[in-house]
Amino acid sequence: MAVGRFYLSCLALGTLGSLCILLTIYWMQHWHSGFAWDSSSRMFNWHPVLMVAGMVVVYGAASLVYRLPQAWVGPKLPWKMLHAVLHLMAFVLVVLGLVAVFKFHNHQHISNLYSLHSWLGILTVFLFACQWALGCAIFLLPWASMWLRSLLKPLHVFSGTAIFSLAMACVISGINEKLFFSLKNTTKPYSSLPAEAVLANSTGLLVVVFVLLVLYILASSWKRPEPGVLTDRQLLPRPFPVAYMPVAEDAC
């Protein structure tokens, strides 16, 4: 029963994440002339799509790798590598999103990094880069001692959750900022709630729901047990009959 609820949550997350990306693509395609990589406004349109895909959806998926029941047994290294690779994919998408907005701003002679959204975004990306580099250095490479890994693990978990929450704030503020810039004319002002605003606001709400559901799963007891400790909830039912053998690397 518990396994069923877990996978049902994963299915909901997959659906929500796909909707967030698809609705952002539709928003840029339908109301803002689609996509290009030519420093025009159509290049800017890649920015929201790549940020939602990378900083929210792929980042959220990477955060849940250790919650999969298959990750609770056996060697932890393959799951560490998957965790790191998914986060690297998210970071690449985010960097491409930043390139898109900076090239557009520079080509149009628009100032960079003047809004609260941009400040928050750069801070989030910087923390993300530091988190990934430190995580690889301490938890993926074999040089760090078990004592150091155990000491830094709570900070690593907290930082990942904080960065994910900051990413949500960046997306919400970015959607609002884009609508303020786009809906300035007198025929369809933002205050009249035109169709574009309805879709963009709905996308923002879906992003919030997605992030909250990820955080709920991360806060649950569904996780790889500590060495020598296996709760009844984690034992029954098992997705496959594999005996749990605690290994030293579980502490990291």
C-alpha positions as CSV (number, residue, x, y, z in Angstrom):
1,M,0.0,0.0,0.0
2,A,2.8,2.4,0.9
3,V,4.7,1.5,-2.2
4,G,1.6,2.2,-4.3
5,R,1.2,5.7,-2.7
6,F,4.8,6.4,-3.4
7,Y,4.6,5.5,-7.1
8,L,1.3,7.3,-7.4
9,S,3.1,10.5,-6.1
10,C,5.8,9.9,-8.7
11,L,3.2,9.7,-11.4
12,A,1.6,12.9,-10.2
13,L,5.0,14.6,-10.2
14,G,5.8,13.4,-13.7
15,T,2.5,14.7,-15.0
16,L,2.8,18.1,-13.2
17,G,6.4,18.5,-14.4
18,S,5.5,17.8,-18.0
19,L,2.6,20.2,-17.7
20,C,4.8,23.0,-16.3
21,I,7.2,22.6,-19.3
22,L,4.5,22.2,-22.0
23,L,2.5,25.2,-20.7
24,T,5.6,27.4,-20.6
25,I,6.4,26.3,-24.2
26,Y,2.8,27.0,-25.3
27,W,3.0,30.5,-23.6
28,M,6.1,31.5,-25.5
29,Q,5.0,29.9,-28.8
30,H,1.4,31.3,-28.8
31,W,1.9,34.8,-27.4
32,H,5.5,35.5,-28.1
33,S,6.3,34.2,-31.6
34,G,8.1,31.0,-30.7
35,F,11.8,30.3,-30.4
36,A,15.1,31.1,-32.1
37,W,18.8,31.4,-31.2
38,D,19.5,34.8,-32.8
39,S,19.6,37.3,-29.9
40,S,16.1,38.4,-30.7
41,S,13.0,38.3,-28.4
42,R,12.5,34.8,-29.6
43,M,15.8,33.8,-28.1
44,F,14.7,35.2,-24.8
45,N,11.7,32.8,-25.0
46,W,14.1,30.0,-24.3
47,H,14.9,31.5,-20.9
48,P,11.6,30.6,-19.1
49,V,11.4,27.2,-20.7
50,L,14.9,26.2,-19.8
51,M,14.7,27.5,-16.3
52,V,11.4,25.7,-15.6
53,A,12.8,22.5,-17.1
54,G,16.2,22.6,-15.4
55,M,15.8,24.4,-12.1
56,V,12.4,22.9,-11.2
57,V,11.6,19.7,-13.1
58,V,15.0,18.0,-13.6
59,Y,16.3,19.3,-10.2
60,G,13.2,17.9,-8.5
61,A,13.7,14.5,-10.2
62,A,17.4,14.5,-9.2
63,S,16.4,15.3,-5.6
64,L,14.2,12.2,-5.4
65,V,16.7,9.6,-6.6
66,Y,17.4,8.3,-3.1
67,R,13.7,8.0,-2.4
68,L,13.2,5.2,-5.0
69,P,12.8,1.9,-3.2
70,Q,15.3,0.3,-5.6
71,A,18.0,2.7,-4.2
72,W,17.6,1.4,-0.6
73,V,19.6,-1.8,-1.2
74,G,22.9,-2.7,-2.7
75,P,25.7,-0.4,-3.6
76,K,25.0,3.3,-3.3
77,L,27.5,4.5,-5.9
78,P,25.3,4.1,-9.0
79,W,22.6,6.1,-7.4
80,K,25.1,8.8,-6.4
81,M,26.2,9.0,-10.0
82,L,22.6,9.3,-11.2
83,H,21.9,12.0,-8.6
84,A,25.0,13.9,-9.8
85,V,24.3,13.5,-13.5
86,L,20.7,14.6,-13.2
87,H,21.8,17.7,-11.3
88,L,24.5,18.4,-13.9
89,M,21.8,18.1,-16.6
90,A,19.7,20.6,-14.7
91,F,22.7,23.0,-14.4
92,V,23.4,22.8,-18.1
93,L,19.8,23.7,-18.9
94,V,20.0,26.6,-16.5
95,V,23.3,27.9,-18.0
96,L,21.7,27.8,-21.5
97,G,18.7,29.7,-20.1
98,L,21.1,32.4,-18.7
99,V,22.9,32.6,-22.0
100,A,19.6,33.2,-23.8
101,V,18.6,36.1,-21.6
102,F,22.0,37.8,-21.4
103,K,22.5,37.6,-25.2
104,F,19.0,39.1,-25.7
105,H,19.6,41.9,-23.2
106,N,23.0,42.7,-24.7
107,H,21.7,42.7,-28.2
108,Q,18.8,45.0,-27.3
109,H,20.9,47.2,-25.0
110,I,18.8,46.3,-22.0
111,S,20.5,46.4,-18.6
112,N,21.3,43.1,-16.9
113,L,20.8,42.2,-13.3
114,Y,18.7,45.1,-12.2
115,S,15.5,43.4,-10.9
116,L,14.9,41.4,-7.8
117,H,14.1,38.4,-10.0
118,S,17.5,38.6,-11.6
119,W,19.3,39.0,-8.3
120,L,17.5,36.1,-6.8
121,G,18.2,34.0,-10.0
122,I,21.9,34.6,-10.0
123,L,22.1,33.9,-6.3
124,T,20.3,30.6,-6.8
125,V,22.4,29.5,-9.7
126,F,25.6,30.4,-7.8
127,L,24.5,28.3,-4.8
128,F,23.5,25.5,-7.1
129,A,27.0,25.5,-8.7
130,C,28.6,25.4,-5.3
131,Q,26.3,22.7,-4.0
132,W,27.0,20.5,-7.0
133,A,30.8,21.0,-6.9
134,L,31.0,20.4,-3.2
135,G,28.6,17.4,-3.4
136,C,30.8,15.7,-6.0
137,A,34.0,16.5,-4.1
138,I,32.7,15.2,-0.8
139,F,30.2,12.5,-1.5
140,L,31.0,11.2,-5.0
141,L,34.8,11.1,-5.0
142,P,36.4,8.6,-2.6
143,W,38.9,10.9,-0.8
144,A,36.6,12.3,1.9
145,S,36.4,10.4,5.2
146,M,33.2,8.9,6.6
147,W,33.4,11.4,9.5
148,L,33.5,14.4,7.1
149,R,30.6,13.0,5.0
150,S,28.5,12.4,8.0
151,L,29.2,15.9,9.3
152,L,28.3,17.6,6.0
153,K,25.4,15.4,5.0
154,P,22.7,17.4,6.9
155,L,24.1,20.7,5.4
156,H,24.0,19.2,1.9
157,V,20.4,18.0,2.3
158,F,19.3,21.4,3.7
159,S,21.1,23.3,1.0
160,G,19.5,21.3,-1.7
161,T,16.1,21.9,-0.3
162,A,16.8,25.6,0.1
163,I,18.0,26.0,-3.5
164,F,15.0,24.2,-4.8
165,S,12.7,26.6,-2.8
166,L,14.7,29.5,-4.2
167,A,14.2,28.2,-7.7
168,M,10.4,28.2,-7.1
169,A,10.6,31.8,-6.0
170,C,12.7,32.7,-9.1
171,V,10.1,31.1,-11.4
172,I,7.2,32.8,-9.8
173,S,8.8,36.2,-9.8
174,G,10.0,35.7,-13.4
175,I,6.5,34.8,-14.6
176,N,5.1,37.9,-12.8
177,E,7.8,40.2,-14.3
178,K,7.3,38.8,-17.8
179,L,3.5,39.5,-17.5
180,F,4.1,43.1,-16.3
181,F,6.4,43.8,-19.3
182,S,4.1,42.0,-21.8
183,L,0.7,43.3,-20.8
184,K,1.3,47.0,-20.6
185,N,-1.0,48.1,-23.4
186,T,-4.4,49.7,-22.7
187,T,-6.4,47.1,-24.7
188,K,-5.3,44.1,-22.6
189,P,-3.7,45.2,-19.4
190,Y,-2.6,42.7,-16.8
191,S,-5.3,44.0,-14.5
192,S,-8.0,42.8,-16.9
193,L,-6.6,39.2,-16.6
194,P,-6.4,38.4,-20.3
195,A,-5.9,34.8,-21.5
196,E,-2.1,35.0,-21.4
197,A,-2.2,36.0,-17.8
198,V,-4.6,33.2,-16.9
199,L,-2.3,30.6,-18.6
200,A,0.9,32.1,-17.1
201,N,-0.6,32.4,-13.6
202,S,-1.9,28.8,-13.8
203,T,1.6,27.6,-14.9
204,G,3.0,29.4,-11.8
205,L,0.6,27.6,-9.6
206,L,1.5,24.2,-11.1
207,V,5.1,25.0,-10.4
208,V,4.3,25.7,-6.7
209,V,2.3,22.4,-6.5
210,F,5.2,20.5,-8.1
211,V,7.8,21.9,-5.7
212,L,5.6,21.4,-2.6
213,L,4.9,17.7,-3.6
214,V,8.7,17.1,-4.1
215,L,9.4,18.7,-0.7
216,Y,6.6,16.6,0.9
217,I,8.2,13.4,-0.4
218,L,11.7,14.5,0.7
219,A,10.3,15.1,4.2
220,S,8.7,11.7,4.4
221,S,10.2,8.5,5.8
222,W,10.7,7.1,2.3
223,K,14.5,7.0,2.2
224,R,17.4,4.7,2.3
225,P,17.8,3.6,5.9
226,E,20.9,4.3,8.0
227,P,23.3,1.4,8.4
228,G,21.8,-1.4,10.5
229,V,18.4,0.4,10.8
230,L,15.4,-0.7,8.9
231,T,11.9,0.3,10.0
232,D,8.8,-1.8,9.5
233,R,7.4,0.7,7.0
234,Q,10.6,0.4,4.9
235,L,10.6,-3.4,5.1
236,L,6.9,-4.0,4.1
237,P,6.0,-4.3,1.4
238,R,9.3,-4.6,-0.5
239,P,9.2,-3.9,-4.3
240,F,11.4,-7.0,-4.8
241,P,12.7,-9.7,-2.5
242,V,16.3,-8.5,-1.8
243,A,17.8,-8.8,1.6
244,Y,19.1,-5.6,3.0
245,M,22.8,-5.7,3.7
246,P,24.1,-2.5,5.4
247,V,27.3,-1.2,3.8
248,A,29.7,1.4,5.1
249,E,29.0,3.9,2.3
250,D,25.4,4.3,3.5
251,A,26.5,7.0,5.9
252,C,27.2,9.3,3.0
